Amino acid sequence: MSELRTLRHLLRTTMQTRLEYRADLALGLAGSLGMQAASLGLLWVVLHTRGDLGGWKPAEIGCLYAITSMVLGFSELFFNGIWWAPTYVQRGQFDRLLVYPVRNLPFMLMLSPELHALGNLCGGFILLILFGREAALPLWGFAALPLWVVCGSLIHTSLLVLAGSVAIRSRGGQYQLYWLTNTLLQNSRFPITIYPFVIQGLLLVLAPLALANFVPISALTGRLPIWIALVAPPFAALVMGSLAWWAWDKAFEGYESTGS
């Protein structure tokens, strides 16, 4: 319980620190909403040319966009600290983190929340309401939405933790793996049936980000059984989270301090 209190205090303190810079918060929110608008603009161009994409209607794809935005927002708000792992390796800052009286992975994840993520969360929710109404999604889908967002964020964060573990073991930057993870998340905004079979397998099995957006919307639109959308995302989040935690612990075996 003391560890949970410490982590809760850390999260509250970092949130309060970020809220002091209100202009930065406002610009961050505007930027995140602008990026959503730009992405939807690109989608509109594609659909205006074709009419649909892989048999998916514009409103249905809009729902994929909405959930993906919320997954990214949740991850950035609560688990964004993992992006600092390569920098901590280069500066030798893990020395201090490893002596804290808490497990270092949760502490690391909560170190640097991004408040512009609120724009992704709120904007995604508004988009889901608008597109969900046009796509005739059942109301129970909104009750299950927190499950899908949290599971998607855990899967996304687990992939980032795996990337951070590689950075620790290799004593290098390795930011390319971070950007690869975010690129895979952005690619899951589209119906994965439009991709080659190898990419579909990647997004469903090896980096199962599509289980938190494509599978739920497929179930809500009658393309998949409902039970798959309720079982597959939590199972994938559990497996990926366990794998990421194991890899993180293994990365520190034989860890040697570095720094400039």
Residue, then its C-alpha position, 0 to 999 in steps of 0.5 A: m500500500s505504501e508503494l501505491r501511495t507513493l505512485r499516486h502522490l507522484l502522479r498528482t504532483t507531476m500533474q500539478t506541476r504541468l498545470e502551472y503552465r496554462a499557456d503550454l497546456a492550451l497550446g498542447l490541447a490545440g495542437s492535439l485537436g489540430m492533428q486529429a483534424a488533419s488526420l480526418g482531413l486525409l481520411w475524407v480525401v481518401l473516402h471522397t475518392r473511393g466511397d469506402l475503404g475495404g468495405w468499411k463506411p466512413a463513419e465506421i472508420g471514424c470510430l476507429y480513429a476515435i478509439t485510437s486517439m483515446v488509446l494514445g491519449f490515455s497512454e500519454l497521460f499516465f505512462n509517458g515517462i517510458w519515452w525518457a528511458p534512452t535519455y536516462v541511459q545516456r545520462g546515467q540517471f537510472d542510478r538514482l531511480l534504482v534506489y527508490p523504495v518502489r518498483n522502478l517500472p511504474f515509477m518510470l512510466m508516471l514520471s512525465p505525463e503529457l497534459h495535451a493528451l487530454g485533447n486526444l482523450c476528449g476529442g476522441f470521445i466526441l468523435l466516437i459519439l458523432f461517428g458512432r451515432e451515424a454508424a448505428l453503434p449499440l449503446w453497450g459499446f460505450a459501456a465497454l469503451p473504458l475497457w478497450v481504451v485501457c487495454g489498448s493503452l496497456i498494449h501500446t505502453s508494453l510495446l514502448v517498454l519493450a523498446g525501452s528495454v532494448a535501449i537499456r541493454s544496448r546502451g544507446g538511443q534506439y528511439q526508432l523503436y519508439w517511433l515504430t510503435n507509434t507508427l503501428l498504432q497510427n496504422s491501426r486506425f484503418p481497417i486492417t483488412i486493407y493491409p497484406f496478410v503479414i501486416q494483419g498478423l503483426l497488428l493482431v498477434l505480435a503487436p496486437l494494437a488492432l485488438a483495442n480498436f479494429v476488433p471492438i468496432s468489428a464486433l459493434t458493427g456485426r463483423l465479429p462475435i461480441w465475446i471476442a471484443l470482450v475477451a481478446p483485448p484484456f488477454a492481449a494486455l495481460v500477455m503484453g504487459s507481463l512480457a514487457w515487465w519481464a523484459w524490463d527486469k532482464a534489461f537491468e541484469g548486468y546494468e552498468s552506469t553510463g553518463s557524459 
